[in-house]
Amino acid sequence: LRKLNLKGKYMSKILEKSLKDARKEDRLTMGAKQVLNSLNNSKLIILSRSVDGEMLERIQSDAKKQKVPLVNFEGTSVALGRLCGLQFRISTISFTTIDEASIKSILKDEETNV
């Protein structure tokens, strides 16, 4: 399992577009507990810096078992919420549907920013 850190505006633009598109089509699960409970349906998980230790470990462990890629977003839950175009905090997001090309693009671009 690869743990990735999101940095740089280019990466945020790709992620931002994917998040906004998925939100419009109701293809996101938001919130740490909700993501944890729906991990079987997750294709990609975005974690903000605001996720606390125990919850973070549970999500990382379960994601690894399910082979769901994780992206560590270098912003707070407020920043992640804004990236989705929302006015509230979101600590964790999972995509319930996202095409493989988008996942690869997000993961590939992240590797170049580490």
ABEGO torsion letter per residue (X at the ends): XBBBBBBEAAAAAAAAAAAAAAAAAGABBBEAAAAAAAAAABABBBBBAABBAAAAAAAAAAAAAAGBBBBBBABBAAAAAAAAGBABBBABBBBABBBAAAAAAAAAAAAAAX
